[in-house]
Amino acid sequence: MGSDCNGSSASESFVKTPTIKFTKLFINGEFVDSISGKTFETIDPRTGEVIARIAEGDKEDVDLAVKAARAAFDNGPWPRFPGAERGRIMMKFANLIDQHVEELAILDTVDAGRLFNFGKAVDIPQVAENLRYYAGAADKIHGDVLKMSRELQAYTLLEPIGVVGHIIPWNFPSTLFFAKVSPSLAAGCTMVIKPAEQTPLSALYYAHLAKLAGVPDGVLNVITGFGQTAGAAISYHMDIDKVSFTGSTEVGRLVMEAAAKSNLKQVSLELGGKSPLVIFDDADIDMAADLALLGVLYNKGEICVASSRVFVQEGIYDELVKKLEEKAKAWVVGDPFDPNVRQGPQVDKQQYNKILTYIDHGKNEGATLLTGGKPLGNKGYYIEPTIFTDVKDDMLIAKDEIFGPVMALMKFKTIEEAIQRANNTKYGLAAGIITKDLNVANTVSRSIRAGVIWINCYFAFDLDCPYGGYKMSGFGRDFGLEALHKYLHTKSVVTPIYNSPWL
């Protein structure tokens, strides 16, 4: 594991140094410096070295971007285009992404530590498909004719909500950019987007491609900067109609508070998770081990739906533990440009240190370290795949979202115990069930309070499938037509009718 980790001569041949073309704010169709002139560094997590200096947007820059978005919404063509015309421009945007797949995948690899081959084959092609999906919906936004109980005629209109603030996290810079941007573009909204300060590079490139595609000036604005300044300015802004945020529960609470204290703008939040994977005695051991490992190691555990709590029925527990140990030790950690690597570096030093602190908590609280638990390599932010056994529900590693490659493995006896313990969390984002018994699958999937339940699979995302949380994992849905409706207001129009032969 990690024999080709960064620093070895073998990995040097995989290093790609991209030319960074876009480092300024994108406001009203132009790349501009921040008003303050300040910049910040974006860091390569493979090495800890600086990739580029990026314009640091602040409240004043957000104000300018909101003015541009407001003018584009109130007076510009985008909300007034027929849906088919918005769709045509979005299709062109998707085609431009297809033409720049490799460059965009490189940006997310050097900025976020995403696996390059996966980005090139899956992430970037999928964001183009995301645009096409909502482009196809743009001319199918219809209200209803209402059957009234009195002498009234009524129908509903679905109208774009207005200026939207999108605050994007760092773990999937491209995927989550378009999870928000695509449906809001299709709806006819204009927007101000703040990518995470750790991963601004691809967002600025997408702004450039949007302009080339013919998205009118002011419709899509990108402000790079920090959450406490630029993010807060978006959340508090009196002229933003909705804010859509993906990130931690702690920050989600601040976004909601800011929305309430300002203009009561609508909020949708996709927040943290501590998702359970429940493996029953009848499970195929190999498949269960593969899904359990994938569920917590995919994207180095930096995914809010990570199956970080794995509950295994006692009949197969010992056998599964052996299988997990064997497979975890064969898991290759290293340079994300290396096609043999399955796990790259954590996104930055702060996240790396946080994960190592949680691993220490696990040891100190009495959990047994089965495998991993240490940093890897002499530069960059690499951590071994880590599995704890003998974990109790009240340990920090079983309660807190670690957002790293750390699995908490626990044993259960009955289906009732599994359901109770799976639900014993403040979160409710996702869950997995592995069983061959349809009745068990049905009972457990209806009993776990979470936004998405995967049966005999994990990370089974699809553009048609709404995704979001229960409880402190937030509210509102990304993907599917539910996401489109997040960016639409329903207006009812009522007129009297006289002497109609029927109501």
Disulfide bonds with the S-S distance in Angstrom:
none
